[in-house]
Amino acid sequence: MLAGLLFAAEGPRKLTLENASSFWSFKPVQPAPVPAVKNSGWPISTVDRFILVKLEEQQLKPVADADPRVLIRRLHLDLTGLPPTATGVEAFVEASASPSSRSAAIASLVDQLLASPHFGERWGRHWLDLARYAESNGKDRNMTWHHAWRYRDWVIGAFNRDLPFDQFIRDQIAGDLIPASGAERDARLVATGFLALGAKAFEERKRELFRMDVIDEQIDVIGRAILGLSVACARCHDHKFDPVPTRDYYALAGILRSTEPLYGRGPMGIKCLHDSELQPIGPEAAALGPKAAAHDKELATSIQQRNDGRSGRYRVVRNLADAKAQLKKPGAATAKLEGEIVKMEEVIKDWDAKLKVIEATVINLETNYPPQPALAMAAREAAKPEDVRIHIRGTIENLGDMVPRGLPQAIQVPGLAAIPIGASGRRQLADWLAHPANPLTARVAVNRVWLHLFGRGLVTTPDDFGLNGTRPSHPELLDHLAAQFVADGWSTKKLIRSLVLSRVYQLGSTVDAANQERDPDNVFLWRRRPRALEAEALHDAMLAVSGQLDPQPRPGSLVAELPLFTAHELFPFKPQLVETQMVHRHRAVYLPVVRGVLPEVLKLFDFAEPSSVLGTRDETVVPAQASFLLNSPWVLAHARQLAVAVLAGASADEVEPLDRLFRRALSRPPTPAERERFLAYLTRPEIPLAKTPTPATGEAVRLEKWTSLAQVVLASTEFRFSF
C-alpha cells in the first residue's frame, strides 16, 4: 500500500551554505532522458512517458480516458474558469467522435481557450493568491485601497498576452527601473504594486518597527511566492532548516529598505501614522501629479486641523458645563468659577472663529480639486539607499553588524552586475530571481501550474521547496518541465498547452479498486482527481448558466464606490458587500477583496486569505456551504433566472426544458432515471419555494417548481465539482 508515501529521503537535518548544493531543489535543473515504457501505445506526449514509467514501476494501470462531455467541461473550467455552453459541448462531442479526430478537436479547443480573454481572469487570480492581493489594508486600520485594481488588471493582462514569466517577475520587483516609455512604462510601474500590497500595522507608533515589519512582509512574499522558501524565518536567527543565514536576510532587507512602497493615505480626517504617496501614471502624470499630491496633502492637513479644533472646542465646552454645574452647588467658590467660566466662553468664541476659517479652507479644497492624474500603488527607489544592521533576535533595539545590500548566497548565478552604490539593488534582485540558472524559480512556477491543472503539485508543498517541504513525486518530470519552460521563453501558455494535451490530463475520474488499494491518494496519477470548484468558479458558473453573466471586464474598483471605513466600522459595512454581491454580474475576480469582510460566496467556499501568500487553498465540504446553496437569496435568484431561461419558448411538455436544464448546467442530457424522477417531482401539487399565498396563474406555479428544480441542480455535487 502506497498511502503516505511522500518521498521523504535520508539527508541532512539542516541545509547550510556548504551542503545546500547537494539538496535536490538547489541543484541545477537537469532534464532527464525521456524514459522508455512497456506500454508504448498509451502515451501521446513526453509528459505521459514520465507518468507511465512510474505507474508501471508501481504496478498501476491508468483508467480509461474521460468522456468528451466531461473533458470539455474540465478544460473550460481549468483554463477559463467558466463552464462550456450547451452548443459548444455538442459541437465538441461531434468533432471528437472518432479516435482519429479526438486529438485534433482537443487541440483546437485548447488553443481557443488559451486565446480567450477569460484565460487571464482565471490564471491571473491564481497569482493574486500568491501576491496577497486585496483592496483594503486589514489589521488595525482597515483603510480601503482605491487603486489596487490596477495591479489586478495588470496581472490579468500579463497572463492574457503570455508575458514571459521571467519578465513577469522582473516587472513586479523592479519594473520602475527597467527602461520603457509610454503605456509600457506605466504598466511596469503598476506591476511594482506587488511590493506595496501587504497588510500594514498603521497604528504602530514605532516608525522603525513599522518599516522593518513592512520589509519582512515583502521578503516573505518574494521568498515564498517566487522561490518557494520561507526566507523571512531568518529575521531573528539563521534559518533553522534552509541555507538562509541572518546576514542574507538583512542583505535583502537593505535592498527593500532602499525602496519606498507607495500605497496611499488614510481616509481624509483620520490620522494615519504611516501615510504614503501614490504613483501618478498616464500621459499627464508629470504635469498633474505633483500639484494633485500637494492638494491632497493640504486637504488632509486642513481636515486634521478642523478635527483637532473640534476636539479642542468640545473639551472646553465640556469643562464649561462642569464649571456651571459646580457653580450651583452650595459653598462653591463663586468668584473663581465665574472667572473661569468667562475665560472658557472667550476660548470657545476664539475656537469658533478659527474653525470658521478652517472650515472655509476645507470646503474650498474639497470643491476645487485640480485635475487628477491616474494613480497606482507602486514602488520606487528611496531618496537615499541604505544598508541595514542585523537586528539581534529581530528587535529594533539590539543591533549588530552592518550588512551590505546583497543577494542570498546559497544560489549563485553567473553574470549578475554588482549593486551600484547609489541604487537599492532591486534590479539585481529581479535579475537574480528570474535568471535561468536560478534552480528554484522555474521549478516553483512549473509546479504551481501542475497543481492548478491536476489538483496536486508534483511537490505537494508548493510554497516550500526547502528541507521541510515534500520531495517531488516525479523529480525527473519536474526538471524536464522546468527546462522546457525556460527553453520555450518562459511561456505559461505553452506549458499549460503541453500539459492539457497529455493523456494523463485527459484521464477519467473512475475508481479502480486495485489502484485505489495501492495508491489511495492518487500520487502516481492513475486517474483524474475530482475537484471542488473554487469560490470564483462556482460564482461565475452560476451567473453563466443562468444567463446573468456580463463577460466584459469590470472597469475600475468597486471599493472606490463604497464608503471609506476603519476597523471599527467593519461590521456595519457587511450589508453593503452583500448587496454588491447580489447585483454584481461580472466575474468574481472583480468583486471587492476587503480584508476581514469578504463577499459571502467567497468566504464560504475557501477563498484565499488575502493577507497571506497562499499556493494551495483549502478544500472543505461543510454544512455552511450547503446552507448557503439552499437558503441564499443570491442562489435562489440565479435558480429562478435559470428556470426562466430553460422555459423560454418551451412547450407545455416538461421533457424539453428538463433536457435544456441538464445540458446548460451539467453539459449532458439527463439519464432515464433522472428524467423519470424529475418529471415526477414536477407533477407534485406543492409549491416548494412559495413565500406568499398560492400564485393565481398556472405559469407562476410552473415557474416556482422549475426554480426549485434548478436550485437542486445548482446545489448538486456534479455542478460544484470538476471531474
N, C-alpha and C positions, 0 to 999 in steps of 0.2 A: 504493500500500500504506500502511495507516494504522498499522502497528506502531510503537510507541514514541511515538505522539502523545499526550503528556501535557499538552498545552495550556500549555506554557511561553509566557510573554508578555514582550515588552520592557517594562522598567520600572526602577525604582531598584535600585541594588545594595545599598542598606541603607534600611530603614524608620526614620524618625525621628519625633519628636513633631510636626514640622512637615509632613511629607509622608504620614503614616500614613493620613489620611482619604481619600487618593486610591487606596489599595490595596483590592482587592475585598473582603477579609474584614472590613475596618474601616469600610467604607461602611455606612450604614443599610440594613436589609433592604428591598428594593424589589420587591414582587411584580410580575412582568411580565404583560402581557396574554396570555391563552390563545392560542397560535398557531393559525393556520389550517393545515390539512394537505390534501394532494391526495387521499389515500385516506380519505375521511371515514367510510367504513363500518367501518374497522378499530378505532378507539379505542372503548373502553367507559367511559373515565374521563378526567378532565382530565390526570392523570399520563401517560396514553397519548399525548395530543396533544404534550406536550413531548418525549416519546421519539420519536414518529414523525416529527416535523419534522426532527430530527437524522438519522434513518435516511434520510429522503428526500433530505436535503442530501448525504449520503454515498453515495447510490445503493445502499442496502442494503435488503433486504426481510426482515421478521421471519418466522421459521419458523412452522410450524403450532402450534396450541395443544397443551398436554400432554394425554396420555390421562388419563381420570378416575382410574385406579388410581395413576398416577404423581403426579397433583396432590394427591390426598388424603394420600398419604404425605408429600409435600413440606410441605403445610400443617400436618400433625400434628407433624412433626419441627421445623419452623421456629417454631411457636407454643407447643408444649408440650415439645418435646424427646423425645417418645415416639412410637413407630410406631402406626398405627391397628390396631384389631382386625380380624380377617377378616370378621366380621359387619358391622362398620362400613363396611368397604370395599364390600361387596356392596350395602348399603343406599344408599351414595352413588352407586355406578355406576348403580343403578336410578333414583335420583332425578334424575340428570343425563343421562338417556338422550337427551333431545332438546335442541336448541339453546335452545328457549324455556324449558326448565326448568333448564338448567345454571346460569345466573346465580343463581337463587333457591336452588338446592341449595348452591352455593358460599357464598353469603352466610349461609345458615343454619348451615353447618358452621363458618364463621369466627366467628360470634357464640358458638357453643357452645364453641369452643376458647379464645376470649378470656375467657370466663366461668369456665373451668376453673381450679382451684387450681394445676394444673401449669404454667399460664402464668407465674406469678410465679417458680416454681422455675427455669424456663428463662430468662426475661428478667432476673430478678434476678442470675443467675450472670454475665450479660454485664456488669452494673455492677460486680460483685465483682472482675472482671478489672481494672477501672479503679481501684477502691478499694484495690488490692493487699491483698485480704483473706487473712488467714492466722490460724492458731490457735497459732502459736508466733512467737518473735521472729526467729530466724535470727541471722546474724552471729556474734559471738564467744561470746555466752551465749544459747543457743537455748532459752530457757525457754518452757514452754507457757502459753498464754493460755486459761484455762478458761471465760472469759466472753465471748470474741469471738463466739460463736454467736448471741448476742442481736442483734448488728448484722446478721449474715447473715439471720436470720429477719425482722428489721425490713425489710430490703431486699426480701425475697420478698413480704412482706405489702404493702409500698408498691406494688409492681407489680400485685399481685392486685386491690387496691382502686383502682387507677389514680390514685394520689396525683398531683396536678398536678406536672409536672416542676419548675416554679419553686419550689413548696413543698418538693419533694423535695430540692432544692439548699439552700434556706434551713434546713431542719431539720438537715442534716448539718454546716453551717457554724456555725449559731448557734441550734440547737434549744433549748438551755438558756436562751436569752434571749428566747424568744417566749412570751408569756403562755399558759398552759394549766394544766389540773389533772387529777388522777386518772391514768387509763391514758394519756390523750393526752400528759400531761406526761412520764410515764415513757418513752413511745415517742420523744419528741423528745430526751430525754436519751440514750437508746440510739443515736439517729441520729448524735449528735456523736462516736460511736466512730470515724467516718470520719477524724477528726484524730488518733486515738491508735493506729491500726493499723500504722503504718510500722515497718520493722525499725530497731533502735537498737543502737549500739555500747556496750553496757553496761560493757565493760571500759575505755572511755575515761576516763583519770584526770583530764583537764582538764574540769571541770564546765562551764565557759563554752563550750568547743568542743562538748561534748555537746549543750548547749542550742541552739547555732546550727546544728548538724547536724540536729537534730530539726526545727527551724523550716524549714530548707532543704528537707527531705523533704516537709513539709506544703505549702510553696509550690509544689513540683514537682507534687504530686498535684492541687492546686487548679488550677494553670495548665494542665496537660496534659489532665486528665480533663474539666474543665468548659469551659475557654476554647480548648483546642487550641493552647496557646502554651507554649513552654519558658521560662517566666518565671525559673526557677531559674538559668538561664545568666547572669543579671545579678548573681550573688553577688560575683563578683570584679571585674567591669568592666561598662560599658554593654553591653547585648546587641549582638552583632556584626551582627545582621541585622534584628531586630524592634524596635519602638519601646518598649523597656523599659529606661530608664536605671537605673543602680545605685541612685539615690535612690528610685525606685519600689520596687525590691526591698526596701530597708531600711524603707520606709514600711509595706509589708506585713509585714516581719519584726517591726516593733513591735507590730502587731496580734496576731501569733501569739506573740510573747514575753510579751504581756499575757494569754495564755491558758495554762491548765495542762492538759496531756493526762493522763488518768487511765488507766493501763494495768496497774497492779498491781505486786506484789512478786515477787522471785525465789523459787525454791524455799526452803522453810524450812531454814536451816542453811547456805545458800550465799550468801555475802556478795555483794550486788549494789550497785554504786556509785550507781545512779540509780533507786532504788525510787520507786514512786508509789502513790497510793491508787487505789481503785476507786469507782464511783458507786453508792451504795445506791439501789434503786428499789423500788416497790411500796408498798402502804398502810402498812407498818410501817417504812419506811425511816428516818423521822425518829426513831422510838423505838429501833430496834435498831442502826442504822448506826454511831453514834459508839462505842457500847460494843463492838460486834464489831470495829471498826477498832482500838480501843485494845487489845483482847485479842490480835489478830493481831500487832500491833507488839510487845507484851510477849513473846509466844511467840517471835517471830523474834529478839528481843534475847536471850532466855534460851538459845535453841538456839545462837546465835552465841557466847555466853559459855561454854556447855558445850564447843563445838567448839574454841574458843580454849584452854580449860582442858585439854582432852585433848591438844592440840598442845603446850602448855607442859609438861605432865607427861611426854609422850613424849620431849621434848628432854632433860629431866633424867634419865629412865631410860636414854636412850642415853649420856649423859655418865657416868652411874654405871657402866654396863657398860664403858666405855672406861677409867675410873679403876681398876676391879677388874682389868682386863687388864694395865694398866701396873704394878699392884702386884706382879704375878707375875714381872715382868722383873728380871733381875739388876741391882743398882745403883740401883734405883728409890728415890726419896725417900719412904721408907715412912711416916714420921710425918706428912708433909704430905698424902700421898694418903689415909691413913686418916682424917685430919681432914676432908678434902673429902668422903670417902665418907659419913661420919656426917652432915655437913651436907646432902648431897644426899638421904640417906634421910629426914631430917626434912622436907625440902621436899616429897618425894613423899607423905609422910603428910599434910602440910598440903594438898597438891593433892587427895588422896583425900577429905579432909573437905569441902573446898569443892565438889568435883564431886558428892559425895553430896547436898549441899543443892541445887545447881543442877539435878541430875537429877530430884530430887523435884519441884522447881518446874516443870520441863518436863513431866513426867508429869501433874502436876495440871492444867496449862494445856491439854495435849493431850486430856485426858479430861473436861474440864469447860468445853466451849465454851458461851458464851452463845448465845441464839437468833440465827440469822443472817438478815439480810435478803437479798433477791435483789440481785445485783451486776452491774454492766455496765462495760465500757470506755466512756469518755466524755471530755468536755472541759468545763472551767468557767473562769470568769474568775479570773485571778490575783489574789492579795491586793492587789497594787499595780500598776496599769498603768505601763508604761514605754516610752519611745521608745528607738530603737537608733541608735548611731553607725554610719556607714559603715565597714565593715571593708575597709581597703585591701588589694587582692588577695585578699580573702576571709579574711584571717588575723585571729585574735583579738588579736594583739599590736600591730597597727598600725591605730589608729583615727583616723577623720576626723570630719567634721561630724556633728552630731546631726540626725536626720531625724524630723520629726513623723509619727505614725501617719497613714496615708492610703491612698488607692486609686490604681491605675495611671492616669496622666494621658492616655494615648492614647485612652481610651474615656470620654467624658463622657455621663452620663445625667442627666436633669432630676429635680429634686425630692428628691434624697437629703439626709437630715439630716446635719449635721456630727457628727463623732465627739465625744461628751461627754468632758470632762476626766477623769472617773473611770471610764471604760469602755474596754474593749480596742479596740472598733471592729469586732468580728466581726459585729454586727448590721448595720452599714452595709456591710460587705464582702458579706454574704449578699444584702442588698437590691440591691447593685450587680451582683452576678453574675446574679441572677435577674430583673433588670429587662427589660421588653420592648424597651427602647431599646438594650440591650447587643447589638451586632450579632453577637457570636461565640456566645453560649450556645445560642440556638435553632438556629443553623446547625450547630454541632458536634453537638448532640443529634440533629437530624434526619438528619445524615449517618451517625451511628452506627446508627440504626435501618435506614437503607437498606443499609448494609454487612451487617448481620446477615440481611437478607432476600434480598439479591442477591449476596452474596459479595464485593462490591467497592463501596467507597464512591463517591459522586459526586465526593468528594475522596479520593484514594487514600492520603493521609497523615492519617488521622483524628485523630491526636494533634498535628498540626502544621498550623495554618491560617496560619502566618506566611510570610515571604518564601521560605524553603527548602522549604515544602510544595508539593504539586502544585496546579495550578489546577483548579477544578471542571470536569468534562466537560460538565455541563448546568447552568450557573450560574443560568439563569432558573428551571429546575425547583427547584433548591436553595432559592432565595429564595421561590418560590411555596409550597413545603412549610413553610419556616420561618415565614412569615407566617401560613399556615393553622394551624400548630401552636399559635402564640400565640393566634390568634383562637378556637381550639377549647378554650381554657382549659388549654393545655399538656398535653393528654391524649395519653399514649403509645398507649393502646389505639385511639383514633380515628385516629391517624396510621397505625398498623400496619394497621388495617382498610382505610383508603383505599388503601394500597399493595398489599395482597394481593388486593384486589378489582379491581386494574387488569389489563388484558390482558397487559401486558409481564411481570408476575409469573407469569402463568399459561401462558407460552410453554413449548413443549417444549425438549428439550436436543439435538435432532438437529443435525447439522452441515451447513450449506450451503456447498458448495465455493467459490462465488463470494464469498460473505460472508467466509468464512474467509481467503481471499486478501487481501481489502481490509481486514479488521478482525480479525486473528487473536486479539487479546486481548479481543474482545467488549466493547470500550469503549462502543459505542453500543447494546448490549443487543438484538441481533437474535435471541438465543436465551437459554435458561436455562443458566447455567454450572453443570455438575455439581460438587458439593462433598462432600469427605470429612466424615463425621460427627465432631463434636468428641468428645474423650475421654469427657465425661459422657454425651452422647447415645448413643455406642457402648455404654458400660457399661449404661445404662438400657434400651436396646433389647434387649440380650442377656437381661437379667433379665425384661423384659416378655414377649418371645416364648417364653421357657422356662417362663413361669408362676410365676417366683420373685419377682417384684417386689412389695414391700409399698408400695402407693401413698400411704400416710399419711406425713405429715412425721415425720422422726426427731427427737423432742424432745431438747433439750439438746445436749451436745457429747461426741463420742467421746473427745477428748483428755483430758477430765476423768476418764475411766475408765482412762487409761494412766499409767504412772509418770512423774513429773517427771524431767527429764533436762537435761544441759548438752551443749554442743557435743561434748565428748569422748566422750559416750555415744551418739552418733547411730547408729553402725553396729550395735551390739548391739540397737538399738531397731527396726531394719528388719523382722526377722521378725514382730514384733507388728503392724506395719502391714499386712504381707502377710496375716496371719491375720485381721485386721479386715476386709480386703477380701474374703476368702473367705466369711466368714459374714454380711457386710453385705447386707441385702435391700432397703434403702431407696435412693432416688435418689442419684446420685453427688454432688450438691450438698451432701449431708450427710456425705460421707466426710471424714476428718481432712485438713486442709491444713496440714501441718507443714513449715515452710521447710527445705529441704535433704533432706527424707525424705518423698517423696510415694508414695502407693499406685502400684503398677506400671502399672496400666491408665491412670492419669492421666499419669504421667511419659512413657510411651512414645508416647502419642497427642497430643502437643503441647498439654498443659495450660498455662495461663498461668503464667508465672513469678510467684510470689506476692509478690515483693519490688519489683516494678516496675509502673508504670502501663502497661497493655497494651491498646490499642484494637484491634489485629489480631493474632491468633495465627498462628504458623507453620502451614503445611500441608505436612507431609512424608509421603513414602511410602518407608520404609526397611526393610531386611531384618529389623531387630529387631522390627518390628511383625508381620511375617509369622511370625517365630519364636514370638512370644507367642501368636498365634492358633492355631498348630499344636501348641504344646507346653505351654501354661499349664494347670495343673490347674483353674484357675478357669474357663477357657473350656470345657475338657472336661466339667466338672461341669454347666455350663449346656447343653452339647450333649446330655448324657445326659438331663437333665430335659426338654429339648425333644423328644427321641426318645420318652420315656415319654408325653408329652402327645399326640403325634400318633398313637401306637399305642393309646392308651386306647380301648377299645370297638371297635377296628377288626377287620375280619375277617382271615382269613389272606391275602386278596388284598392285594398291596402297593400297588395303584393308589390306593386311598382314602387311606392315610396319607401317600403322596407328595404328593397334592393338598393335604392339610392342611398339610404342611410348607411348601410354597411359599406358600400363601395366608397362613399365620401369620407367616412370616419376611419374605417379599418382597411381600406384598399382591397376588399374582397367581397364577394356576394355572401349572403347568409347560407349556412348549411341547412339541409332539410329539417333537422331537428330544431334549429334556431328559428327557422321560418314558422314552423308549427307553433312553437312556444310563444313567440312574439305576437303572432296573429291572434292566438287565443287570448293573450293579455289585452289586446285592443278591443275584444268583444265584451270585456267586463263592463258592468254598468257604472262602477265607481269613477269619480274624477279625482285622480290621485293628488294633484297639486292645487286643487281649488282652495283659495283663501277666502272666497266670498260665496254667497249662495250660488246654486247651480246656474251656470250661464244659460241664457234663454235660447240660443241657437245651437243647432247640431254642429255647425262648423267650429264654434267656440269649444264645445265639448271635445270634438276631434283634435283640435289643436292642443288642448290640455293633455290629452292622452299621449299624443305624439311628443309633446315636450318632456313628459316623464320618461318615455321610451328613449328619447335622445339623451337624456341625462344618464340613464343606465349605461348607454354605450360610452359616453364621455368619461364616466367613472370606472369603466371596466379596466381590468389588468391589461387586456390587449391594446387598448388605446394608450395607456400610460407607460407601456414598455416597448422597447425596440427588440425584436427577436432576430 
